[in-house]
Structure formats: C-alpha cells, structure tokens
Amino acid sequence: MLNYIWFSFFAIAFIAAICQSVFGGDADVWSRLMNCTFDSSQKAFEICLGLTGVLTFWLGLMKIGEKAGLVAKLGKWISPLFSRIFPSIPKGHPASGSIVLNVSANILGLDNAATPMGLKAMKELQELNPKKDTASDAMIMMLVLNTSGLTIIPISVMMYRAQYHAANPSDVFIPILLATFCSTLVGLILVCLKQKINLFDRVLGTMLLGSIAFIGGICWLFSSMNQEQIAFYSTLFSNVLLFSAIMLFVVSGLIKKIPIFETFIEGAKEGFSTVVTIIPYQIALFVGISLFRECGAMNFITDGIGWLVSLAWLPTDFVPSLPCAILKPLSGGGARAAMLDVFEAYGVDSFAGKLASCIQGATDTTMYIIAVYFGSVGIKKFRYAATYGLLADLVGVIAAICIGYIFFA
C-alpha cells in the first residue's frame, strides 16, 4: 500500500508539472519541484536529528517504567474488563495475559514493547481459532482496540511539535486524550454489539459510563470557559499530568530498587537507533507529500473538500489538516509527514497545525496493523475487522476536529 501511495505523489506531481508547463506556460514549475525535493529532504533530516534528544529522554523513562512493572500493574487493573470483552478465551489461557500486556503497553506509549506482545497474542489466539484462515471474534476485538489508538501519553506528537518550536508542545495533550478515548470507546461498543457481548455487565457498563462521563465532563468544563481560560487550564493540567507521569516512572523504579540511572541509559540508547531507523522513511514521505503540495494537487483536494463543507454552512478552517486524517489509516509515516507539511505551510501553533496534531494522535494505522497482525498468522478473511477499525478511526477524526474547536478555535 505504501509503495502505491509514494509512487502516486511523484506521478501526480510529474503530470501536474507537464500540464502547467505545456498548457499554462509555466516553465519554472520544474525548477520549483526540484528545489522542493532538495529543501524538503534537508528539512526532514534536520527534523529527525532534532528528535534525538526528546526521544532519548522518553525512551529512557519508559524503560524504567517497564522494568518497574508499570505495564504489568496496568494489566492487572484492566484484566477484569478484558475477561468480559474476550469471552471466547478460556480462563487462564496465555492469550489473555498477552492481550492485556499488549494493550497496556499501547496505553503507556511503549510501541517497541506493544508490537511483539501483540504478535504473541495473535499467535496464541490463532491456536484457539477453529478456522485458521478467518479472523475470530477475539482477534477482531483485539485489532480494534489496537487500531483505535488509545494512548495516555502521545509522546511522538509532542516531540514533533517541540522540534517545530511550538509555544507549548503539550497543549494538545488533553484534546488528543479525549479524541482517542472517543475512538476507542466507539470501536469497543460497536464490536461488543456485533459480537453480542453484554454491555450492561456491571464491570463493562461501569467502565463505559465512566468513560462517557469523563469525556463529557471535560468537554463541558472547557466549553464553558473563554479562550484565555481554556489555554491556561489546558496548559496547566497537561504539564502537571505529564510531569507527574515522569515522577511516577522514577519513583516506581526507586520503589522496585532497580538501578534507575543505568536503566534510563539502557532505554535512552534506543533513541539513537530509533532516529536512524526513521530517517529514510521520513525523508521519502516528506519529499513525496511536499511535491504533492507544490504541484497544487493538495490544494485542489482540500479546496474541493472545503467547497463541499461550505455548502452545508459549516466552518472550513479545519480542512487543511484533513490530509493527515486521510493518510492515517493507511500509513503512520505518511500521516506524520502530512502533519509536518501542515506545520510548514500554516505554522505549528496555527489552528490547522494544532488540529493536525490532534488527528495524528487520535487514531492508529488501521490497515497497517491489520496487515501485520493478521499476516503474521496467515489470516486471509478479515470479516468486519477493517470496517469497524476504520469506523473507529472516523469517530476519532471527527472527535479531534470537534474538540479542537473547543480548545483552539
């Protein structure tokens, strides 16, 4: 899929340049496109280098939390809920523990730990699956929980905002948290209804009602404030929660009597290797999307969507952030490059820039996750996994836009 997306960026730019030079008499279009490849390549490389410090720090902290058992503790807290939404898994089966650890690692932002746990869980679920080429109910539930993208600490989005010198990189923390809650909540409810899981169970019902009350309460609280109050309290709560999370990792390490400094260094070393890994992908996708914008194709799409939205008498200032939403289910790298392109074109602290950040953090790459997880065990028939995963993505995007208007408009 990513191969076709990347090729499309270059092909469309090439065709658009031919049309502009032949029919529009714009011979300079070729110079602009070539300059765009040089400038965007350099910019993508500089962005990746700038990420090293922030990524190194947080990976070090995450390693402390991982070894201190925070993932295991979170798994223990949510295991009563998981026994309700995975009724087909026998009690005591190892798949239950793997699923809990996978989702717990995702919630804490431990991507490197979440994927191996997810693949292990999928392999164990395949052992229970009577139809080896068809996704089971438990597999689909696990996929939707992963693709809805529930993450408490959206480190990657905040570190990109910091790299672009945002006035307050963490000001999107609470909006992202609310949007990803909405995505996960709707995805969970849809799959429960499809699989005839009792939503009125005491544990499951309490969790659902509590989540709805939390989302509604936060939105109501901030909707009753003026813009200055929203900016002040959102910034205050975000930074207090984030610094509290840092202290939680460090204190948990001390309590468990692990060597926190050495453990931090061990995790921090992964920051350098991670940056080196993403540099080629970041350059390739950033150049492709920059060409797509430079040739006018991106503006053509967003202007068309804006025109359709305006027909319904709705505001259109969210439209420039939509490329991030379109690419997100297909490619995490493509969506990230689209977000950075919005930062470049409109500014990291613009409404479009903040909204693109919220969309980027609200959901996950549904089609990629399905391909990796199902492909690892030979599943060929996805049933309704893709449909429900994409519906959860759509809810996350709509929630991010609506919440973005409350916080940033």
MIFI-782198 format. One line per field, with one value per residue (C-alpha): residue number from 1; residue in three letters; chain; x, y, z. Coordinates in pm, 1 decimal. Last residue first. Layout:
MIFI-782198
i = (NUM, ...)
aa = (ALA, ...)
ch = (A, ...)
east = (X, ...)
north = (Y, ...)
up = (Z, ...)
This chain:
MIFI-782198
i = (409, 408, 407, 406, 405, 404, 403, 402, 401, 400, 399, 398, 397, 396, 395, 394, 393, 392, 391, 390, 389, 388, 387, 386, 385, 384, 383, 382, 381, 380, 379, 378, 377, 376, 375, 374, 373, 372, 371, 370, 369, 368, 367, 366, 365, 364, 363, 362, 361, 360, 359, 358, 357, 356, 355, 354, 353, 352, 351, 350, 349, 348, 347, 346, 345, 344, 343, 342, 341, 340, 339, 338, 337, 336, 335, 334, 333, 332, 331, 330, 329, 328, 327, 326, 325, 324, 323, 322, 321, 320, 319, 318, 317, 316, 315, 314, 313, 312, 311, 310, 309, 308, 307, 306, 305, 304, 303, 302, 301, 300, 299, 298, 297, 296, 295, 294, 293, 292, 291, 290, 289, 288, 287, 286, 285, 284, 283, 282, 281, 280, 279, 278, 277, 276, 275, 274, 273, 272, 271, 270, 269, 268, 267, 266, 265, 264, 263, 262, 261, 260, 259, 258, 257, 256, 255, 254, 253, 252, 251, 250, 249, 248, 247, 246, 245, 244, 243, 242, 241, 240, 239, 238, 237, 236, 235, 234, 233, 232, 231, 230, 229, 228, 227, 226, 225, 224, 223, 222, 221, 220, 219, 218, 217, 216, 215, 214, 213, 212, 211, 210, 209, 208, 207, 206, 205, 204, 203, 202, 201, 200, 199, 198, 197, 196, 195, 194, 193, 192, 191, 190, 189, 188, 187, 186, 185, 184, 183, 182, 181, 180, 179, 178, 177, 176, 175, 174, 173, 172, 171, 170, 169, 168, 167, 166, 165, 164, 163, 162, 161, 160, 159, 158, 157, 156, 155, 154, 153, 152, 151, 150, 149, 148, 147, 146, 145, 144, 143, 142, 141, 140, 139, 138, 137, 136, 135, 134, 133, 132, 131, 130, 129, 128, 127, 126, 125, 124, 123, 122, 121, 120, 119, 118, 117, 116, 115, 114, 113, 112, 111, 110, 109, 108, 107, 106, 105, 104, 103, 102, 101, 100, 99, 98, 97, 96, 95, 94, 93, 92, 91, 90, 89, 88, 87, 86, 85, 84, 83, 82, 81, 80, 79, 78, 77, 76, 75, 74, 73, 72, 71, 70, 69, 68, 67, 66, 65, 64, 63, 62, 61, 60, 59, 58, 57, 56, 55, 54, 53, 52, 51, 50, 49, 48, 47, 46, 45, 44, 43, 42, 41, 40, 39, 38, 37, 36, 35, 34, 33, 32, 31, 30, 29, 28, 27, 26, 25, 24, 23, 22, 21, 20, 19, 18, 17, 16, 15, 14, 13, 12, 11, 10, 9, 8, 7, 6, 5, 4, 3, 2, 1)
aa = (ALA, PHE, PHE, ILE, TYR, GLY, ILE, CYS, ILE, ALA, ALA, ILE, VAL, GLY, VAL, LEU, ASP, ALA, LEU, LEU, GLY, TYR, THR, ALA, ALA, TYR, ARG, PHE, LYS, LYS, ILE, GLY, VAL, SER, GLY, PHE, TYR, VAL, ALA, ILE, ILE, TYR, MET, THR, THR, ASP, THR, ALA, GLY, GLN, ILE, CYS, SER, ALA, LEU, LYS, GLY, ALA, PHE, SER, ASP, VAL, GLY, TYR, ALA, GLU, PHE, VAL, ASP, LEU, MET, ALA, ALA, ARG, ALA, GLY, GLY, GLY, SER, LEU, PRO, LYS, LEU, ILE, ALA, CYS, PRO, LEU, SER, PRO, VAL, PHE, ASP, THR, PRO, LEU, TRP, ALA, LEU, SER, VAL, LEU, TRP, GLY, ILE, GLY, ASP, THR, ILE, PHE, ASN, MET, ALA, GLY, CYS, GLU, ARG, PHE, LEU, SER, ILE, GLY, VAL, PHE, LEU, ALA, ILE, GLN, TYR, PRO, ILE, ILE, THR, VAL, VAL, THR, SER, PHE, GLY, GLU, LYS, ALA, GLY, GLU, ILE, PHE, THR, GLU, PHE, ILE, PRO, ILE, LYS, LYS, ILE, LEU, GLY, SER, VAL, VAL, PHE, LEU, MET, ILE, ALA, SER, PHE, LEU, LEU, VAL, ASN, SER, PHE, LEU, THR, SER, TYR, PHE, ALA, ILE, GLN, GLU, GLN, ASN, MET, SER, SER, PHE, LEU, TRP, CYS, ILE, GLY, GLY, ILE, PHE, ALA, ILE, SER, GLY, LEU, LEU, MET, THR, GLY, LEU, VAL, ARG, ASP, PHE, LEU, ASN, ILE, LYS, GLN, LYS, LEU, CYS, VAL, LEU, ILE, LEU, GLY, VAL, LEU, THR, SER, CYS, PHE, THR, ALA, LEU, LEU, ILE, PRO, ILE, PHE, VAL, ASP, SER, PRO, ASN, ALA, ALA, HIS, TYR, GLN, ALA, ARG, TYR, MET, MET, VAL, SER, ILE, PRO, ILE, ILE, THR, LEU, GLY, SER, THR, ASN, LEU, VAL, LEU, MET, MET, ILE, MET, ALA, ASP, SER, ALA, THR, ASP, LYS, LYS, PRO, ASN, LEU, GLU, GLN, LEU, GLU, LYS, MET, ALA, LYS, LEU, GLY, MET, PRO, THR, ALA, ALA, ASN, ASP, LEU, GLY, LEU, ILE, ASN, ALA, SER, VAL, ASN, LEU, VAL, ILE, SER, GLY, SER, ALA, PRO, HIS, GLY, LYS, PRO, ILE, SER, PRO, PHE, ILE, ARG, SER, PHE, LEU, PRO, SER, ILE, TRP, LYS, GLY, LEU, LYS, ALA, VAL, LEU, GLY, ALA, LYS, GLU, GLY, ILE, LYS, MET, LEU, GLY, LEU, TRP, PHE, THR, LEU, VAL, GLY, THR, LEU, GLY, LEU, CYS, ILE, GLU, PHE, ALA, LYS, GLN, SER, SER, ASP, PHE, THR, CYS, ASN, MET, LEU, ARG, SER, TRP, VAL, ASP, ALA, ASP, GLY, GLY, PHE, VAL, SER, GLN, CYS, ILE, ALA, ALA, ILE, PHE, ALA, ILE, ALA, PHE, PHE, SER, PHE, TRP, ILE, TYR, ASN, LEU, MET)
ch = (A, A, A, A, A, A, A, A, A, A, A, A, A, A, A, A, A, A, A, A, A, A, A, A, A, A, A, A, A, A, A, A, A, A, A, A, A, A, A, A, A, A, A, A, A, A, A, A, A, A, A, A, A, A, A, A, A, A, A, A, A, A, A, A, A, A, A, A, A, A, A, A, A, A, A, A, A, A, A, A, A, A, A, A, A, A, A, A, A, A, A, A, A, A, A, A, A, A, A, A, A, A, A, A, A, A, A, A, A, A, A, A, A, A, A, A, A, A, A, A, A, A, A, A, A, A, A, A, A, A, A, A, A, A, A, A, A, A, A, A, A, A, A, A, A, A, A, A, A, A, A, A, A, A, A, A, A, A, A, A, A, A, A, A, A, A, A, A, A, A, A, A, A, A, A, A, A, A, A, A, A, A, A, A, A, A, A, A, A, A, A, A, A, A, A, A, A, A, A, A, A, A, A, A, A, A, A, A, A, A, A, A, A, A, A, A, A, A, A, A, A, A, A, A, A, A, A, A, A, A, A, A, A, A, A, A, A, A, A, A, A, A, A, A, A, A, A, A, A, A, A, A, A, A, A, A, A, A, A, A, A, A, A, A, A, A, A, A, A, A, A, A, A, A, A, A, A, A, A, A, A, A, A, A, A, A, A, A, A, A, A, A, A, A, A, A, A, A, A, A, A, A, A, A, A, A, A, A, A, A, A, A, A, A, A, A, A, A, A, A, A, A, A, A, A, A, A, A, A, A, A, A, A, A, A, A, A, A, A, A, A, A, A, A, A, A, A, A, A, A, A, A, A, A, A, A, A, A, A, A, A, A, A, A, A, A, A, A, A, A, A, A, A, A, A, A, A, A, A, A, A, A, A, A, A, A, A, A, A, A, A, A, A, A, A, A, A, A, A, A, A, A, A, A, A, A, A, A, A)
east = (-1074.0, -818.9, -983.4, -1348.5, -1275.6, -1009.3, -1262.3, -1487.6, -1199.4, -1046.2, -1389.5, -1447.1, -1103.3, -1154.3, -1500.4, -1354.3, -1077.9, -1333.9, -1525.2, -1199.0, -1144.0, -1505.3, -1478.2, -1128.4, -1222.8, -1560.2, -1455.1, -1072.5, -1050.4, -686.3, -539.2, -193.7, -67.4, 173.5, -46.0, -327.5, -105.6, 99.2, -175.4, -433.9, -190.2, -107.0, -473.5, -565.6, -277.5, -367.4, -614.0, -634.1, -266.3, -234.0, -578.4, -480.9, -154.6, -337.2, -573.6, -284.4, -128.5, -460.6, -535.2, -189.8, 75.7, 285.2, 267.0, 48.7, 258.7, 545.8, 334.2, 82.2, 368.3, 472.5, 122.4, 131.6, 470.8, 320.2, 23.4, 256.8, 469.8, 163.0, 39.8, -301.8, -539.4, -353.6, -338.8, -685.2, -670.4, -333.1, -461.6, -753.6, -549.5, -605.1, -985.4, -1021.5, -1068.1, -1381.2, -1662.4, -2003.1, -2275.1, -2351.8, -2229.5, -1913.4, -1824.9, -1839.6, -1621.2, -1371.5, -1348.8, -1272.0, -1021.7, -853.1, -822.1, -700.9, -468.6, -302.0, -267.8, -105.0, 233.4, 398.6, 157.0, 217.5, 587.4, 591.3, 399.5, 660.0, 956.8, 815.8, 747.0, 1098.2, 1275.9, 1077.1, 1122.4, 1499.8, 1533.0, 1309.7, 1572.9, 1847.7, 1603.8, 1520.2, 1887.1, 1959.0, 1659.6, 1736.3, 2035.9, 1791.4, 1644.6, 1977.4, 2071.5, 1746.9, 1811.0, 2158.9, 2011.8, 1717.4, 1918.1, 1611.9, 1500.1, 1132.0, 1042.9, 1314.1, 1189.9, 831.8, 954.9, 1122.3, 829.6, 571.4, 780.3, 772.7, 396.9, 352.4, 544.9, 296.7, -9.4, 108.5, 200.9, -134.8, -337.8, -162.7, -168.0, -536.7, -607.2, -438.5, -542.8, -904.3, -909.8, -781.7, -1032.7, -1337.3, -1463.0, -1795.7, -1675.1, -1380.2, -1593.1, -1847.0, -1570.9, -1407.7, -1739.2, -1849.3, -1523.9, -1519.1, -1890.7, -1855.8, -1554.9, -1736.2, -2043.8, -1834.8, -1627.1, -1931.0, -2113.0, -1818.2, -1780.6, -2153.0, -2247.4, -2492.0, -2287.9, -2348.6, -2138.7, -2348.4, -2043.0, -2168.3, -2281.2, -1947.1, -1762.8, -1952.6, -1913.0, -1535.2, -1486.1, -1699.1, -1499.9, -1163.9, -1231.6, -1387.3, -1096.8, -858.2, -1030.6, -1029.0, -659.9, -570.2, -755.1, -584.1, -228.9, -261.6, -113.8, 194.0, 419.7, 364.3, 496.3, 570.1, 934.7, 899.6, 1100.0, 869.7, 569.7, 744.9, 814.4, 450.3, 319.4, 563.3, 497.0, 121.2, 90.8, -236.1, -260.3, -577.6, -506.4, -838.1, -630.7, -515.8, -855.2, -999.7, -741.0, -800.4, -1174.7, -1115.4, -884.6, -1133.2, -1415.5, -1203.2, -1032.3, -1058.5, -776.9, -730.1, -1098.1, -1123.9, -924.1, -793.1, -433.6, -476.7, -541.3, -195.4, -31.9, -227.4, -116.6, 248.6, 212.3, 56.1, 328.8, 593.9, 412.9, 349.5, 709.6, 854.9, 543.6, 561.1, 313.2, 164.3, -172.5, -0.1, 194.1, -128.3, -299.0, -20.3, 14.7, -357.8, -354.4, -54.5, -213.6, -537.4, -357.7, -186.9, -516.9, -612.2, -984.2, -1069.6, -1079.7, -1423.6, -1549.3, -1297.8, -1488.5, -1578.0, -1238.7, -1085.2, -1267.5, -1147.1, -790.7, -780.8, -609.3, -375.5, -261.4, -186.7, 26.8, 212.6, 282.7, 401.4, 636.4, 942.5, 1125.1, 874.1, 859.1, 1237.9, 1245.4, 977.1, 1190.7, 1485.9, 1260.3, 1132.6, 1476.6, 1612.2, 1305.4, 1338.5, 1709.4, 1701.9, 1405.5, 1622.1, 1812.8, 1487.6, 1369.6, 1700.8, 1676.8, 1319.8, 1424.6, 1715.2, 1497.6, 1224.8, 1465.1, 1626.0, 1299.8, 1126.8, 1409.6, 1345.2, 971.4, 1024.1, 1268.1, 1022.5, 739.5, 950.4, 826.6, 474.3, 310.0, -19.7, -91.6, 254.8, 431.5, 131.1, 13.2, 361.1, 408.8, 72.8, 169.9, 501.4, 345.8, 75.0, 335.2, 558.2, 282.0, 124.8, 451.6, 450.7, 91.6, 145.7, 453.3, 275.5, 0.0)
north = (2791.4, 2611.9, 2418.6, 2379.1, 2378.9, 2111.2, 1901.7, 1898.3, 1823.7, 1554.2, 1395.0, 1380.1, 1221.5, 969.4, 880.3, 816.2, 599.7, 393.9, 345.9, 240.9, -28.9, -141.2, -184.7, -337.8, -600.0, -691.2, -1028.0, -1021.5, -1333.1, -1402.4, -1477.9, -1633.8, -1588.5, -1296.1, -1157.7, -1091.3, -879.5, -705.4, -643.9, -546.9, -307.3, -145.9, -110.1, 53.2, 296.9, 445.5, 702.9, 1033.0, 1131.0, 1235.0, 1395.9, 1606.3, 1716.4, 1804.9, 2016.8, 2201.0, 2279.4, 2377.4, 2614.2, 2765.0, 2690.9, 2463.5, 2704.5, 2704.1, 2554.5, 2400.5, 2273.5, 2138.7, 1955.1, 1815.1, 1670.3, 1524.3, 1363.9, 1207.9, 1083.0, 924.6, 766.4, 620.8, 481.2, 371.8, 465.4, 797.7, 908.2, 1064.3, 1216.0, 1380.2, 1509.8, 1663.0, 1930.2, 2195.3, 2141.2, 2253.0, 2619.9, 2528.3, 2630.6, 2474.7, 2632.5, 2295.1, 2426.2, 2538.0, 2174.3, 2091.8, 2391.9, 2299.7, 1945.4, 2080.6, 2331.0, 2048.5, 1830.1, 2104.5, 2240.4, 1900.3, 1868.7, 2210.4, 2090.0, 2210.5, 2016.9, 1677.5, 1759.8, 1825.8, 1499.5, 1296.7, 1475.2, 1418.4, 1052.4, 970.2, 1183.8, 1039.2, 681.5, 725.5, 898.4, 653.1, 390.2, 636.0, 800.1, 464.7, 369.4, 695.9, 668.9, 306.4, 427.9, 607.1, 276.4, 148.0, 492.2, 508.6, 160.5, 266.3, 573.6, 385.3, 98.7, -106.3, -91.9, -157.2, 152.5, 351.8, 248.0, 333.0, 675.7, 744.7, 630.0, 806.9, 1125.3, 1138.1, 1073.2, 1358.3, 1579.7, 1487.5, 1535.8, 1873.4, 1985.2, 1891.4, 2031.8, 2370.0, 2400.6, 2311.9, 2545.1, 2848.1, 2794.4, 2724.5, 3030.9, 3251.8, 3106.4, 3162.0, 2884.3, 2692.8, 2467.5, 2366.1, 2216.4, 2062.1, 1889.7, 1757.9, 1635.1, 1470.9, 1277.5, 1167.4, 1083.0, 874.2, 692.9, 627.2, 501.0, 261.4, 138.4, 92.5, -97.2, -331.0, -410.8, -443.6, -618.5, -396.5, -405.2, -779.7, -904.2, -980.0, -999.0, -713.0, -509.8, -561.3, -471.9, -144.3, -57.7, -114.3, 91.4, 372.2, 380.1, 352.4, 645.5, 860.8, 798.0, 883.2, 1219.5, 1297.3, 1214.2, 1406.3, 1714.5, 1677.2, 1657.4, 1916.8, 2195.9, 1976.9, 2145.9, 2491.0, 2777.7, 2527.0, 2527.8, 2293.7, 2028.2, 2074.3, 1998.0, 1686.3, 1586.9, 1638.9, 1417.7, 1137.0, 1140.6, 1093.2, 995.2, 818.5, 622.8, 467.6, 414.0, 288.0, 42.9, -154.8, -197.2, -274.6, -546.8, -709.0, -725.6, -870.8, -1140.9, -1233.6, -1266.4, -1496.9, -1387.5, -1644.6, -1851.0, -2079.9, -2150.0, -2313.0, -2029.1, -2119.8, -2167.1, -1849.7, -1659.5, -1763.2, -1635.0, -1309.8, -1260.6, -1311.2, -1062.1, -812.2, -861.8, -807.9, -489.1, -338.9, -345.3, -120.8, 97.0, 165.0, 456.3, 379.5, 288.7, 80.8, -113.4, -181.2, -300.5, -550.2, -656.0, -728.8, -917.8, -1128.3, -1213.4, -1326.5, -1530.2, -1735.1, -1916.9, -1894.7, -1872.8, -1985.3, -1711.3, -1692.2, -1430.7, -1166.5, -847.9, -964.8, -1114.2, -795.9, -579.7, -785.2, -772.3, -389.9, -340.9, -639.1, -516.1, -174.3, -343.8, -549.7, -241.8, -48.6, -331.8, -131.5, -271.6, -111.0, 214.5, 247.5, 161.5, 422.9, 689.0, 610.4, 605.4, 946.5, 1106.8, 955.3, 1064.7, 1422.3, 1443.3, 1261.6, 1448.1, 1733.0, 1495.1, 1373.6, 1729.9, 1822.2, 1522.1, 1611.1, 1972.2, 1867.4, 1635.7, 1902.3, 2163.8, 1942.1, 1787.9, 2128.8, 2282.5, 2017.5, 2089.7, 2464.9, 2431.8, 2215.3, 2465.5, 2745.3, 2672.1, 2793.2, 2830.1, 2705.0, 2435.5, 2289.2, 2390.6, 2355.0, 2029.7, 1875.0, 1983.5, 1831.2, 1500.3, 1491.2, 1590.8, 1325.8, 1058.3, 1159.6, 1152.7, 841.2, 647.0, 709.9, 595.7, 287.9, 177.5, 245.7, 0.0)
up = (1768.9, 1990.1, 2272.3, 2174.3, 1800.2, 1851.7, 2042.4, 1735.1, 1497.1, 1719.5, 1772.1, 1395.6, 1348.2, 1630.1, 1502.0, 1156.6, 1303.6, 1499.7, 1173.5, 1006.4, 1269.6, 1237.2, 861.3, 871.3, 1132.3, 974.9, 826.8, 794.3, 573.7, 490.2, 834.1, 793.9, 1150.0, 1098.3, 819.7, 1064.8, 1289.2, 1019.5, 761.0, 1022.6, 1186.7, 851.7, 757.1, 1087.6, 1128.8, 1468.5, 1599.5, 1791.4, 1796.7, 1432.1, 1440.8, 1742.2, 1581.3, 1259.1, 1470.7, 1632.1, 1295.1, 1135.4, 1425.1, 1389.3, 1650.8, 1426.5, 1135.2, 822.4, 540.8, 735.7, 1024.4, 771.9, 597.8, 934.5, 979.4, 627.7, 705.6, 1017.8, 818.2, 562.8, 835.1, 1006.3, 677.7, 555.9, 839.3, 889.5, 526.3, 502.5, 852.3, 786.2, 453.9, 654.1, 835.7, 567.8, 600.7, 964.9, 867.5, 669.5, 903.1, 818.5, 604.8, 439.9, 104.5, 285.5, 350.4, -20.6, -106.0, 166.1, 32.3, -313.5, -174.3, 19.4, -290.3, -525.9, -257.8, -227.0, -604.1, -645.4, -772.5, -450.7, -227.9, -386.5, -408.2, -33.5, 23.5, -164.1, -4.4, 344.6, 266.7, 146.8, 407.1, 697.5, 581.0, 541.8, 884.9, 1078.1, 1155.5, 1249.7, 1492.0, 1652.1, 1684.7, 1865.5, 2096.8, 2183.6, 2380.9, 2609.1, 2727.7, 2859.5, 2991.1, 3190.8, 3329.6, 3440.7, 3612.0, 3765.4, 3912.9, 4019.9, 4379.5, 4299.1, 4499.3, 4324.6, 3982.4, 4075.7, 4188.9, 3853.6, 3638.6, 3855.3, 3857.9, 3478.2, 3481.6, 3729.5, 3486.8, 3214.5, 3433.1, 3561.5, 3209.3, 3063.9, 3353.8, 3340.1, 2960.9, 2945.6, 3235.8, 3077.0, 2713.3, 2812.4, 3036.9, 2754.6, 2507.7, 2728.4, 2950.8, 2944.4, 2661.6, 2880.4, 3155.7, 2917.3, 2716.5, 3035.2, 3175.0, 2851.2, 2812.6, 3176.3, 3185.0, 2869.6, 3016.6, 3344.2, 3163.4, 2956.9, 3251.5, 3473.1, 3197.9, 3145.4, 3516.0, 3592.2, 3266.6, 3079.0, 2757.2, 2729.0, 2437.2, 2129.0, 1898.3, 1679.4, 1980.4, 2154.6, 1833.6, 1800.4, 2170.5, 2164.0, 1848.0, 1992.1, 2315.8, 2143.2, 1909.1, 2182.1, 2420.4, 2135.3, 2094.9, 2470.0, 2513.5, 2198.2, 2325.5, 2668.0, 2529.1, 2250.7, 2466.7, 2526.8, 2270.1, 2425.3, 2212.8, 1937.4, 1834.0, 1534.7, 1720.4, 2018.9, 1799.2, 1675.1, 2038.0, 2131.7, 1853.1, 1932.9, 2307.9, 2295.4, 2667.7, 2753.6, 2430.2, 2286.2, 1914.4, 1780.7, 1575.2, 1878.0, 2044.8, 1700.8, 1643.1, 1983.7, 1923.8, 1576.2, 1709.9, 1984.8, 1730.4, 1513.7, 1191.2, 911.8, 756.1, 1057.9, 1112.8, 1460.5, 1625.4, 1970.2, 1848.5, 1640.7, 1963.3, 2085.2, 1765.6, 1788.3, 2149.1, 2052.4, 1768.0, 2007.0, 2267.2, 1999.5, 1888.0, 2233.3, 2360.8, 2089.8, 2098.6, 2473.9, 2464.4, 2806.2, 2654.7, 2387.9, 2652.7, 2841.2, 2521.5, 2451.2, 2816.0, 2841.2, 2512.2, 2619.1, 2954.5, 2794.5, 2527.4, 2799.7, 2876.4, 3244.7, 3181.5, 2830.5, 2562.2, 2398.8, 2647.6, 2533.8, 2622.5, 2971.9, 3072.2, 2940.1, 3192.2, 3489.8, 3341.5, 3344.7, 3681.2, 3641.9, 3301.3, 3447.0, 3709.3, 3448.4, 3238.3, 3542.4, 3638.9, 3740.2, 3437.2, 3200.1, 3390.4, 3386.7, 3014.4, 2953.7, 3119.0, 2893.7, 2589.7, 2696.8, 2721.6, 2400.8, 2204.7, 2327.4, 2247.8, 1915.1, 1768.9, 1642.4, 1418.1, 1265.0, 1198.0, 1035.3, 802.5, 702.8, 634.2, 414.2, 208.7, 190.2, 55.3, -207.9, -334.0, -335.2, -534.4, -799.2, -799.2, -815.5, -1103.9, -1296.3, -1239.1, -1385.0, -1737.4, -1653.5, -1995.5, -1858.8, -2116.4, -2165.6, -1840.6, -1609.9, -1769.0, -1760.9, -1398.4, -1299.2, -1463.0, -1275.2, -940.7, -983.7, -1061.1, -769.5, -506.0, -660.9, -629.6, -253.5, -214.0, -432.0, -235.9, 95.1, 0.0)
